């Protein structure tokens, strides 16, 4: 192999490495955007419970996070399976539409505080295991739709499930602590932040 061929080969190899690095970087960014977008409601729920002085044991927060993460995983797998029935570009376009519509809906609706507070059905100011499962299902509706959208647009999002569990767990605990400090002082609605992130995620899927 001549020197010129070696240089050409090295240049081609460097380009491949750069492209793969960019793809991996964008996958990580999209995972973070997806998980944060679908976890914003968990932070809002934590704030609402904290401000309402409703105690959330760690196991209850774990149940909420596990249910939300499992729903996201099932939704993404559903989207991945559906995407196998049509061309990849078509799946990406449907995923874009789902994520964009969901983002716009979240921008318009805000947080339904009544539904979140009603999870404490027995009124004992503590989130029991059964109530936590109910809350997890309630919070996972938007994440399920987003998961289907991402599953249609990309099948390389398995890390989103454990990431969703951990971030949900951390945000709910953080929200509860902050909420106790803000009792009676401020009204917080973070759902619109999640809507913005979903719209940005939808746009990013058009290019990567």
mmCIF file of the C-alpha atoms, coordinates in Angstrom:
data_MODEL
# 
_entry.id   MODEL 
# 
loop_
_atom_site.group_PDB 
_atom_site.id 
_atom_site.type_symbol 
_atom_site.label_atom_id 
_atom_site.label_alt_id 
_atom_site.label_comp_id 
_atom_site.label_asym_id 
_atom_site.label_entity_id 
_atom_site.label_seq_id 
_atom_site.pdbx_PDB_ins_code 
_atom_site.Cartn_x 
_atom_site.Cartn_y 
_atom_site.Cartn_z 
_atom_site.occupancy 
_atom_site.B_iso_or_equiv 
_atom_site.pdbx_formal_charge 
_atom_site.auth_seq_id 
_atom_site.auth_comp_id 
_atom_site.auth_asym_id 
_atom_site.auth_atom_id 
_atom_site.pdbx_PDB_model_num 
ATOM 1   C CA . UNK A 1 1   ? 0.000   0.000  0.000  1.00 0.00 ? 1   UNK A CA 1 
ATOM 2   C CA . UNK A 1 2   ? 1.456   3.360  -1.071 1.00 0.00 ? 2   UNK A CA 1 
ATOM 3   C CA . UNK A 1 3   ? 1.753   6.374  1.243  1.00 0.00 ? 3   UNK A CA 1 
ATOM 4   C CA . UNK A 1 4   ? -1.083  8.077  -0.581 1.00 0.00 ? 4   UNK A CA 1 
ATOM 5   C CA . UNK A 1 5   ? -3.344  5.070  -0.088 1.00 0.00 ? 5   UNK A CA 1 
ATOM 6   C CA . UNK A 1 6   ? -2.414  4.916  3.592  1.00 0.00 ? 6   UNK A CA 1 
ATOM 7   C CA . UNK A 1 7   ? -3.307  8.589  4.058  1.00 0.00 ? 7   UNK A CA 1 
ATOM 8   C CA . UNK A 1 8   ? -6.603  8.064  2.254  1.00 0.00 ? 8   UNK A CA 1 
ATOM 9   C CA . UNK A 1 9   ? -7.357  5.023  4.395  1.00 0.00 ? 9   UNK A CA 1 
ATOM 10  C CA . UNK A 1 10  ? -6.567  6.887  7.631  1.00 0.00 ? 10  UNK A CA 1 
ATOM 11  C CA . UNK A 1 11  ? -8.699  9.823  6.541  1.00 0.00 ? 11  UNK A CA 1 
ATOM 12  C CA . UNK A 1 12  ? -11.611 7.525  5.733  1.00 0.00 ? 12  UNK A CA 1 
ATOM 13  C CA . UNK A 1 13  ? -11.225 5.739  9.069  1.00 0.00 ? 13  UNK A CA 1 
ATOM 14  C CA . UNK A 1 14  ? -11.176 9.054  10.954 1.00 0.00 ? 14  UNK A CA 1 
ATOM 15  C CA . UNK A 1 15  ? -14.352 10.151 9.185  1.00 0.00 ? 15  UNK A CA 1 
ATOM 16  C CA . UNK A 1 16  ? -16.092 6.902  10.162 1.00 0.00 ? 16  UNK A CA 1 
ATOM 17  C CA . UNK A 1 17  ? -15.007 7.320  13.794 1.00 0.00 ? 17  UNK A CA 1 
ATOM 18  C CA . UNK A 1 18  ? -16.230 10.924 13.850 1.00 0.00 ? 18  UNK A CA 1 
ATOM 19  C CA . UNK A 1 19  ? -19.603 9.948  12.400 1.00 0.00 ? 19  UNK A CA 1 
ATOM 20  C CA . UNK A 1 20  ? -20.052 7.130  14.903 1.00 0.00 ? 20  UNK A CA 1 
ATOM 21  C CA . UNK A 1 21  ? -19.066 9.418  17.757 1.00 0.00 ? 21  UNK A CA 1 
ATOM 22  C CA . UNK A 1 22  ? -21.613 11.998 16.586 1.00 0.00 ? 22  UNK A CA 1 
ATOM 23  C CA . UNK A 1 23  ? -24.343 9.346  16.354 1.00 0.00 ? 23  UNK A CA 1 
ATOM 24  C CA . UNK A 1 24  ? -23.540 8.032  19.853 1.00 0.00 ? 24  UNK A CA 1 
ATOM 25  C CA . UNK A 1 25  ? -23.457 11.568 21.233 1.00 0.00 ? 25  UNK A CA 1 
ATOM 26  C CA . UNK A 1 26  ? -26.846 12.394 19.705 1.00 0.00 ? 26  UNK A CA 1 
ATOM 27  C CA . UNK A 1 27  ? -28.346 9.154  21.049 1.00 0.00 ? 27  UNK A CA 1 
ATOM 28  C CA . UNK A 1 28  ? -27.181 10.106 24.550 1.00 0.00 ? 28  UNK A CA 1 
ATOM 29  C CA . UNK A 1 29  ? -28.562 13.639 24.138 1.00 0.00 ? 29  UNK A CA 1 
ATOM 30  C CA . UNK A 1 30  ? -31.903 12.277 22.927 1.00 0.00 ? 30  UNK A CA 1 
ATOM 31  C CA . UNK A 1 31  ? -32.068 9.806  25.828 1.00 0.00 ? 31  UNK A CA 1 
ATOM 32  C CA . UNK A 1 32  ? -31.459 12.646 28.279 1.00 0.00 ? 32  UNK A CA 1 
ATOM 33  C CA . UNK A 1 33  ? -34.063 14.859 26.573 1.00 0.00 ? 33  UNK A CA 1 
ATOM 34  C CA . UNK A 1 34  ? -36.649 12.059 26.498 1.00 0.00 ? 34  UNK A CA 1 
ATOM 35  C CA . UNK A 1 35  ? -36.119 11.005 30.104 1.00 0.00 ? 35  UNK A CA 1 
ATOM 36  C CA . UNK A 1 36  ? -36.093 14.555 31.469 1.00 0.00 ? 36  UNK A CA 1 
ATOM 37  C CA . UNK A 1 37  ? -39.185 15.437 29.407 1.00 0.00 ? 37  UNK A CA 1 
ATOM 38  C CA . UNK A 1 38  ? -41.188 12.477 30.737 1.00 0.00 ? 38  UNK A CA 1 
ATOM 39  C CA . UNK A 1 39  ? -39.828 12.934 34.278 1.00 0.00 ? 39  UNK A CA 1 
ATOM 40  C CA . UNK A 1 40  ? -40.827 16.583 34.695 1.00 0.00 ? 40  UNK A CA 1 
ATOM 41  C CA . UNK A 1 41  ? -44.258 15.494 35.959 1.00 0.00 ? 41  UNK A CA 1 
ATOM 42  C CA . UNK A 1 42  ? -42.499 13.450 38.658 1.00 0.00 ? 42  UNK A CA 1 
ATOM 43  C CA . UNK A 1 43  ? -40.726 16.593 39.845 1.00 0.00 ? 43  UNK A CA 1 
ATOM 44  C CA . UNK A 1 44  ? -44.039 18.468 39.770 1.00 0.00 ? 44  UNK A CA 1 
ATOM 45  C CA . UNK A 1 45  ? -45.747 15.670 41.714 1.00 0.00 ? 45  UNK A CA 1 
ATOM 46  C CA . UNK A 1 46  ? -42.980 15.751 44.315 1.00 0.00 ? 46  UNK A CA 1 
ATOM 47  C CA . UNK A 1 47  ? -43.388 19.516 44.687 1.00 0.00 ? 47  UNK A CA 1 
ATOM 48  C CA . UNK A 1 48  ? -47.156 19.224 45.051 1.00 0.00 ? 48  UNK A CA 1 
ATOM 49  C CA . UNK A 1 49  ? -46.872 16.466 47.664 1.00 0.00 ? 49  UNK A CA 1 
ATOM 50  C CA . UNK A 1 50  ? -44.186 18.376 49.513 1.00 0.00 ? 50  UNK A CA 1 
ATOM 51  C CA . UNK A 1 51  ? -46.261 21.551 49.594 1.00 0.00 ? 51  UNK A CA 1 
ATOM 52  C CA . UNK A 1 52  ? -49.301 19.481 50.680 1.00 0.00 ? 52  UNK A CA 1 
ATOM 53  C CA . UNK A 1 53  ? -47.233 17.886 53.464 1.00 0.00 ? 53  UNK A CA 1 
ATOM 54  C CA . UNK A 1 54  ? -47.957 14.396 52.122 1.00 0.00 ? 54  UNK A CA 1 
ATOM 55  C CA . UNK A 1 55  ? -45.178 12.015 53.152 1.00 0.00 ? 55  UNK A CA 1 
ATOM 56  C CA . UNK A 1 56  ? -43.582 9.894  50.410 1.00 0.00 ? 56  UNK A CA 1 
ATOM 57  C CA . UNK A 1 57  ? -41.631 6.882  51.751 1.00 0.00 ? 57  UNK A CA 1 
ATOM 58  C CA . UNK A 1 58  ? -38.673 5.849  49.593 1.00 0.00 ? 58  UNK A CA 1 
ATOM 59  C CA . UNK A 1 59  ? -40.321 2.548  48.639 1.00 0.00 ? 59  UNK A CA 1 
ATOM 60  C CA . UNK A 1 60  ? -43.386 4.447  47.371 1.00 0.00 ? 60  UNK A CA 1 
ATOM 61  C CA . UNK A 1 61  ? -41.201 6.746  45.285 1.00 0.00 ? 61  UNK A CA 1 
ATOM 62  C CA . UNK A 1 62  ? -39.442 3.626  43.973 1.00 0.00 ? 62  UNK A CA 1 
ATOM 63  C CA . UNK A 1 63  ? -42.784 2.112  42.945 1.00 0.00 ? 63  UNK A CA 1 
ATOM 64  C CA . UNK A 1 64  ? -43.814 5.290  41.119 1.00 0.00 ? 64  UNK A CA 1 
ATOM 65  C CA . UNK A 1 65  ? -40.464 5.398  39.313 1.00 0.00 ? 65  UNK A CA 1 
ATOM 66  C CA . UNK A 1 66  ? -40.524 1.678  38.448 1.00 0.00 ? 66  UNK A CA 1 
ATOM 67  C CA . UNK A 1 67  ? -44.048 1.836  37.022 1.00 0.00 ? 67  UNK A CA 1 
ATOM 68  C CA . UNK A 1 68  ? -43.189 4.908  34.939 1.00 0.00 ? 68  UNK A CA 1 
ATOM 69  C CA . UNK A 1 69  ? -39.951 3.351  33.646 1.00 0.00 ? 69  UNK A CA 1 
ATOM 70  C CA . UNK A 1 70  ? -41.648 0.041  32.761 1.00 0.00 ? 70  UNK A CA 1 
ATOM 71  C CA . UNK A 1 71  ? -44.426 1.849  30.909 1.00 0.00 ? 71  UNK A CA 1 
ATOM 72  C CA . UNK A 1 72  ? -41.832 3.838  28.976 1.00 0.00 ? 72  UNK A CA 1 
ATOM 73  C CA . UNK A 1 73  ? -39.944 0.642  28.093 1.00 0.00 ? 73  UNK A CA 1 
ATOM 74  C CA . UNK A 1 74  ? -43.100 -1.170 26.960 1.00 0.00 ? 74  UNK A CA 1 
ATOM 75  C CA . UNK A 1 75  ? -44.154 1.827  24.888 1.00 0.00 ? 75  UNK A CA 1 
ATOM 76  C CA . UNK A 1 76  ? -40.750 2.087  23.216 1.00 0.00 ? 76  UNK A CA 1 
ATOM 77  C CA . UNK A 1 77  ? -40.738 -1.636 22.434 1.00 0.00 ? 77  UNK A CA 1 
ATOM 78  C CA . UNK A 1 78  ? -44.237 -1.273 20.968 1.00 0.00 ? 78  UNK A CA 1 
ATOM 79  C CA . UNK A 1 79  ? -43.006 1.561  18.769 1.00 0.00 ? 79  UNK A CA 1 
ATOM 80  C CA . UNK A 1 80  ? -39.951 -0.469 17.700 1.00 0.00 ? 80  UNK A CA 1 
ATOM 81  C CA . UNK A 1 81  ? -42.112 -3.450 16.721 1.00 0.00 ? 81  UNK A CA 1 
ATOM 82  C CA . UNK A 1 82  ? -44.532 -1.249 14.799 1.00 0.00 ? 82  UNK A CA 1 
ATOM 83  C CA . UNK A 1 83  ? -41.653 0.414  12.954 1.00 0.00 ? 83  UNK A CA 1 
ATOM 84  C CA . UNK A 1 84  ? -40.627 -2.964 11.481 1.00 0.00 ? 84  UNK A CA 1 
ATOM 85  C CA . UNK A 1 85  ? -43.786 -3.006 9.359  1.00 0.00 ? 85  UNK A CA 1 
ATOM 86  C CA . UNK A 1 86  ? -42.902 0.044  7.280  1.00 0.00 ? 86  UNK A CA 1 
ATOM 87  C CA . UNK A 1 87  ? -39.824 1.862  5.912  1.00 0.00 ? 87  UNK A CA 1 
ATOM 88  C CA . UNK A 1 88  ? -37.510 3.499  8.469  1.00 0.00 ? 88  UNK A CA 1 
ATOM 89  C CA . UNK A 1 89  ? -38.140 7.017  7.137  1.00 0.00 ? 89  UNK A CA 1 
ATOM 90  C CA . UNK A 1 90  ? -41.903 6.537  7.553  1.00 0.00 ? 90  UNK A CA 1 
ATOM 91  C CA . UNK A 1 91  ? -41.460 5.400  11.153 1.00 0.00 ? 91  UNK A CA 1 
ATOM 92  C CA . UNK A 1 92  ? -39.313 8.469  11.862 1.00 0.00 ? 92  UNK A CA 1 
ATOM 93  C CA . UNK A 1 93  ? -41.999 10.749 10.430 1.00 0.00 ? 93  UNK A CA 1 
ATOM 94  C CA . UNK A 1 94  ? -44.731 9.171  12.578 1.00 0.00 ? 94  UNK A CA 1 
ATOM 95  C CA . UNK A 1 95  ? -42.475 9.372  15.634 1.00 0.00 ? 95  UNK A CA 1 
ATOM 96  C CA . UNK A 1 96  ? -41.870 13.050 14.884 1.00 0.00 ? 96  UNK A CA 1 
ATOM 97  C CA . UNK A 1 97  ? -45.620 13.725 14.688 1.00 0.00 ? 97  UNK A CA 1 
ATOM 98  C CA . UNK A 1 98  ? -46.366 11.887 17.966 1.00 0.00 ? 98  UNK A CA 1 
ATOM 99  C CA . UNK A 1 99  ? -43.604 13.679 19.880 1.00 0.00 ? 99  UNK A CA 1 
ATOM 100 C CA . UNK A 1 100 ? -44.499 17.068 18.398 1.00 0.00 ? 100 UNK A CA 1 
ATOM 101 C CA . UNK A 1 101 ? -48.229 16.704 19.166 1.00 0.00 ? 101 UNK A CA 1 
ATOM 102 C CA . UNK A 1 102 ? -47.518 15.453 22.692 1.00 0.00 ? 102 UNK A CA 1 
ATOM 103 C CA . UNK A 1 103 ? -45.150 18.364 23.294 1.00 0.00 ? 103 UNK A CA 1 
ATOM 104 C CA . UNK A 1 104 ? -47.749 20.879 22.108 1.00 0.00 ? 104 UNK A CA 1 
ATOM 105 C CA . UNK A 1 105 ? -50.433 19.258 24.297 1.00 0.00 ? 105 UNK A CA 1 
ATOM 106 C CA . UNK A 1 106 ? -48.181 19.492 27.356 1.00 0.00 ? 106 UNK A CA 1 
ATOM 107 C CA . UNK A 1 107 ? -47.481 23.147 26.589 1.00 0.00 ? 107 UNK A CA 1 
ATOM 108 C CA . UNK A 1 108 ? -51.206 23.864 26.594 1.00 0.00 ? 108 UNK A CA 1 
ATOM 109 C CA . UNK A 1 109 ? -52.555 21.725 29.439 1.00 0.00 ? 109 UNK A CA 1 
ATOM 110 C CA . UNK A 1 110 ? -50.148 22.276 32.354 1.00 0.00 ? 110 UNK A CA 1 
ATOM 111 C CA . UNK A 1 111 ? -50.120 20.069 35.447 1.00 0.00 ? 111 UNK A CA 1 
ATOM 112 C CA . UNK A 1 112 ? -53.347 18.533 36.734 1.00 0.00 ? 112 UNK A CA 1 
ATOM 113 C CA . UNK A 1 113 ? -52.737 19.039 40.451 1.00 0.00 ? 113 UNK A CA 1 
ATOM 114 C CA . UNK A 1 114 ? -56.113 17.604 41.439 1.00 0.00 ? 114 UNK A CA 1 
ATOM 115 C CA . UNK A 1 115 ? -55.346 14.209 39.862 1.00 0.00 ? 115 UNK A CA 1 
ATOM 116 C CA . UNK A 1 116 ? -51.964 14.116 41.586 1.00 0.00 ? 116 UNK A CA 1 
ATOM 117 C CA . UNK A 1 117 ? -53.364 14.992 45.006 1.00 0.00 ? 117 UNK A CA 1 
ATOM 118 C CA . UNK A 1 118 ? -56.193 12.445 44.618 1.00 0.00 ? 118 UNK A CA 1 
ATOM 119 C CA . UNK A 1 119 ? -53.582 9.664  44.566 1.00 0.00 ? 119 UNK A CA 1 
ATOM 120 C CA . UNK A 1 120 ? -53.611 9.935  48.381 1.00 0.00 ? 120 UNK A CA 1 
ATOM 121 C CA . UNK A 1 121 ? -57.038 8.306  48.433 1.00 0.00 ? 121 UNK A CA 1 
ATOM 122 C CA . UNK A 1 122 ? -57.251 7.491  52.108 1.00 0.00 ? 122 UNK A CA 1 
ATOM 123 C CA . UNK A 1 123 ? -56.276 11.024 53.136 1.00 0.00 ? 123 UNK A CA 1 
ATOM 124 C CA . UNK A 1 124 ? -53.660 9.840  55.654 1.00 0.00 ? 124 UNK A CA 1 
ATOM 125 C CA . UNK A 1 125 ? -51.031 12.309 54.326 1.00 0.00 ? 125 UNK A CA 1 
ATOM 126 C CA . UNK A 1 126 ? -48.766 9.413  53.273 1.00 0.00 ? 126 UNK A CA 1 
ATOM 127 C CA . UNK A 1 127 ? -48.308 7.757  49.870 1.00 0.00 ? 127 UNK A CA 1 
ATOM 128 C CA . UNK A 1 128 ? -48.917 4.008  50.330 1.00 0.00 ? 128 UNK A CA 1 
ATOM 129 C CA . UNK A 1 129 ? -47.701 1.323  47.913 1.00 0.00 ? 129 UNK A CA 1 
ATOM 130 C CA . UNK A 1 130 ? -51.054 0.952  46.130 1.00 0.00 ? 130 UNK A CA 1 
ATOM 131 C CA . UNK A 1 131 ? -51.440 4.720  45.872 1.00 0.00 ? 131 UNK A CA 1 
ATOM 132 C CA . UNK A 1 132 ? -47.886 4.948  44.490 1.00 0.00 ? 132 UNK A CA 1 
ATOM 133 C CA . UNK A 1 133 ? -48.736 2.421  41.751 1.00 0.00 ? 133 UNK A CA 1 
ATOM 134 C CA . UNK A 1 134 ? -51.814 4.489  40.859 1.00 0.00 ? 134 UNK A CA 1 
ATOM 135 C CA . UNK A 1 135 ? -49.718 7.660  40.712 1.00 0.00 ? 135 UNK A CA 1 
ATOM 136 C CA . UNK A 1 136 ? -47.073 5.900  38.599 1.00 0.00 ? 136 UNK A CA 1 
ATOM 137 C CA . UNK A 1 137 ? -49.723 4.920  36.059 1.00 0.00 ? 137 UNK A CA 1 
ATOM 138 C CA . UNK A 1 138 ? -51.139 8.442  36.026 1.00 0.00 ? 138 UNK A CA 1 
ATOM 139 C CA . UNK A 1 139 ? -47.707 9.986  35.453 1.00 0.00 ? 139 UNK A CA 1 
ATOM 140 C CA . UNK A 1 140 ? -46.752 7.428  32.790 1.00 0.00 ? 140 UNK A CA 1 
ATOM 141 C CA . UNK A 1 141 ? -49.521 8.234  30.291 1.00 0.00 ? 141 UNK A CA 1 
ATOM 142 C CA . UNK A 1 142 ? -47.527 10.975 28.597 1.00 0.00 ? 142 UNK A CA 1 
ATOM 143 C CA . UNK A 1 143 ? -44.303 8.974  28.818 1.00 0.00 ? 143 UNK A CA 1 
ATOM 144 C CA . UNK A 1 144 ? -46.022 6.024  27.119 1.00 0.00 ? 144 UNK A CA 1 
ATOM 145 C CA . UNK A 1 145 ? -47.011 8.183  24.157 1.00 0.00 ? 145 UNK A CA 1 
ATOM 146 C CA . UNK A 1 146 ? -43.512 9.665  23.993 1.00 0.00 ? 146 UNK A CA 1 
ATOM 147 C CA . UNK A 1 147 ? -42.026 6.165  24.236 1.00 0.00 ? 147 UNK A CA 1 
ATOM 148 C CA . UNK A 1 148 ? -44.044 4.939  21.258 1.00 0.00 ? 148 UNK A CA 1 
ATOM 149 C CA . UNK A 1 149 ? -42.901 7.982  19.306 1.00 0.00 ? 149 UNK A CA 1 
ATOM 150 C CA . UNK A 1 150 ? -39.245 7.375  20.124 1.00 0.00 ? 150 UNK A CA 1 
ATOM 151 C CA . UNK A 1 151 ? -39.580 3.652  19.451 1.00 0.00 ? 151 UNK A CA 1 
ATOM 152 C CA . UNK A 1 152 ? -40.923 4.445  15.986 1.00 0.00 ? 152 UNK A CA 1 
ATOM 153 C CA . UNK A 1 153 ? -38.170 6.953  15.322 1.00 0.00 ? 153 UNK A CA 1 
ATOM 154 C CA . UNK A 1 154 ? -35.242 5.021  16.808 1.00 0.00 ? 154 UNK A CA 1 
ATOM 155 C CA . UNK A 1 155 ? -34.689 1.560  18.265 1.00 0.00 ? 155 UNK A CA 1 
ATOM 156 C CA . UNK A 1 156 ? -31.464 2.436  20.098 1.00 0.00 ? 156 UNK A CA 1 
ATOM 157 C CA . UNK A 1 157 ? -32.946 3.812  23.301 1.00 0.00 ? 157 UNK A CA 1 
ATOM 158 C CA . UNK A 1 158 ? -32.702 0.908  25.797 1.00 0.00 ? 158 UNK A CA 1 
ATOM 159 C CA . UNK A 1 159 ? -30.725 3.026  28.249 1.00 0.00 ? 159 UNK A CA 1 
ATOM 160 C CA . UNK A 1 160 ? -33.764 5.282  28.583 1.00 0.00 ? 160 UNK A CA 1 
ATOM 161 C CA . UNK A 1 161 ? -35.523 2.759  30.864 1.00 0.00 ? 161 UNK A CA 1 
ATOM 162 C CA . UNK A 1 162 ? -32.995 2.587  33.743 1.00 0.00 ? 162 UNK A CA 1 
ATOM 163 C CA . UNK A 1 163 ? -32.283 6.289  33.237 1.00 0.00 ? 163 UNK A CA 1 
ATOM 164 C CA . UNK A 1 164 ? -36.009 7.046  33.564 1.00 0.00 ? 164 UNK A CA 1 
ATOM 165 C CA . UNK A 1 165 ? -36.194 5.065  36.811 1.00 0.00 ? 165 UNK A CA 1 
ATOM 166 C CA . UNK A 1 166 ? -33.220 6.845  38.396 1.00 0.00 ? 166 UNK A CA 1 
ATOM 167 C CA . UNK A 1 167 ? -34.185 10.344 37.256 1.00 0.00 ? 167 UNK A CA 1 
ATOM 168 C CA . UNK A 1 168 ? -37.832 9.873  38.311 1.00 0.00 ? 168 UNK A CA 1 
ATOM 169 C CA . UNK A 1 169 ? -36.636 8.700  41.711 1.00 0.00 ? 169 UNK A CA 1 
ATOM 170 C CA . UNK A 1 170 ? -34.250 11.631 42.171 1.00 0.00 ? 170 UNK A CA 1 
ATOM 171 C CA . UNK A 1 171 ? -36.688 14.271 40.890 1.00 0.00 ? 171 UNK A CA 1 
ATOM 172 C CA . UNK A 1 172 ? -39.572 13.106 43.073 1.00 0.00 ? 172 UNK A CA 1 
ATOM 173 C CA . UNK A 1 173 ? -37.365 13.126 46.177 1.00 0.00 ? 173 UNK A CA 1 
ATOM 174 C CA . UNK A 1 174 ? -35.960 16.529 45.229 1.00 0.00 ? 174 UNK A CA 1 
ATOM 175 C CA . UNK A 1 175 ? -39.426 17.900 44.491 1.00 0.00 ? 175 UNK A CA 1 
ATOM 176 C CA . UNK A 1 176 ? -40.759 16.687 47.829 1.00 0.00 ? 176 UNK A CA 1 
ATOM 177 C CA . UNK A 1 177 ? -37.946 18.338 49.783 1.00 0.00 ? 177 UNK A CA 1 
ATOM 178 C CA . UNK A 1 178 ? -38.193 21.611 47.870 1.00 0.00 ? 178 UNK A CA 1 
ATOM 179 C CA . UNK A 1 179 ? -42.000 21.556 48.100 1.00 0.00 ? 179 UNK A CA 1 
ATOM 180 C CA . UNK A 1 180 ? -41.856 21.421 51.891 1.00 0.00 ? 180 UNK A CA 1 
ATOM 181 C CA . UNK A 1 181 ? -39.710 24.558 51.841 1.00 0.00 ? 181 UNK A CA 1 
ATOM 182 C CA . UNK A 1 182 ? -42.072 26.346 49.446 1.00 0.00 ? 182 UNK A CA 1 
ATOM 183 C CA . UNK A 1 183 ? -45.323 25.495 51.251 1.00 0.00 ? 183 UNK A CA 1 
ATOM 184 C CA . UNK A 1 184 ? -47.780 28.342 50.687 1.00 0.00 ? 184 UNK A CA 1 
ATOM 185 C CA . UNK A 1 185 ? -45.159 30.502 48.959 1.00 0.00 ? 185 UNK A CA 1 
ATOM 186 C CA . UNK A 1 186 ? -45.261 29.654 45.262 1.00 0.00 ? 186 UNK A CA 1 
ATOM 187 C CA . UNK A 1 187 ? -47.324 27.868 42.601 1.00 0.00 ? 187 UNK A CA 1 
ATOM 188 C CA . UNK A 1 188 ? -45.162 25.717 40.326 1.00 0.00 ? 188 UNK A CA 1 
ATOM 189 C CA . UNK A 1 189 ? -46.116 24.193 36.975 1.00 0.00 ? 189 UNK A CA 1 
ATOM 190 C CA . UNK A 1 190 ? -43.268 22.376 35.228 1.00 0.00 ? 190 UNK A CA 1 
ATOM 191 C CA . UNK A 1 191 ? -45.254 20.407 32.656 1.00 0.00 ? 191 UNK A CA 1 
ATOM 192 C CA . UNK A 1 192 ? -44.630 23.054 29.992 1.00 0.00 ? 192 UNK A CA 1 
ATOM 193 C CA . UNK A 1 193 ? -40.886 22.502 30.363 1.00 0.00 ? 193 UNK A CA 1 
ATOM 194 C CA . UNK A 1 194 ? -41.463 18.852 29.432 1.00 0.00 ? 194 UNK A CA 1 
ATOM 195 C CA . UNK A 1 195 ? -43.507 19.964 26.425 1.00 0.00 ? 195 UNK A CA 1 
ATOM 196 C CA . UNK A 1 196 ? -40.662 22.145 25.167 1.00 0.00 ? 196 UNK A CA 1 
ATOM 197 C CA . UNK A 1 197 ? -38.182 19.272 25.544 1.00 0.00 ? 197 UNK A CA 1 
ATOM 198 C CA . UNK A 1 198 ? -40.476 16.897 23.625 1.00 0.00 ? 198 UNK A CA 1 
ATOM 199 C CA . UNK A 1 199 ? -40.772 19.401 20.775 1.00 0.00 ? 199 UNK A CA 1 
ATOM 200 C CA . UNK A 1 200 ? -36.982 19.790 20.653 1.00 0.00 ? 200 UNK A CA 1 
ATOM 201 C CA . UNK A 1 201 ? -36.642 16.001 20.720 1.00 0.00 ? 201 UNK A CA 1 
ATOM 202 C CA . UNK A 1 202 ? -39.084 15.667 17.817 1.00 0.00 ? 202 UNK A CA 1 
ATOM 203 C CA . UNK A 1 203 ? -37.107 18.194 15.766 1.00 0.00 ? 203 UNK A CA 1 
ATOM 204 C CA . UNK A 1 204 ? -33.801 16.440 16.556 1.00 0.00 ? 204 UNK A CA 1 
ATOM 205 C CA . UNK A 1 205 ? -35.212 13.149 15.200 1.00 0.00 ? 205 UNK A CA 1 
ATOM 206 C CA . UNK A 1 206 ? -35.565 14.776 11.776 1.00 0.00 ? 206 UNK A CA 1 
ATOM 207 C CA . UNK A 1 207 ? -31.805 15.203 11.527 1.00 0.00 ? 207 UNK A CA 1 
ATOM 208 C CA . UNK A 1 208 ? -30.314 12.315 13.538 1.00 0.00 ? 208 UNK A CA 1 
# 
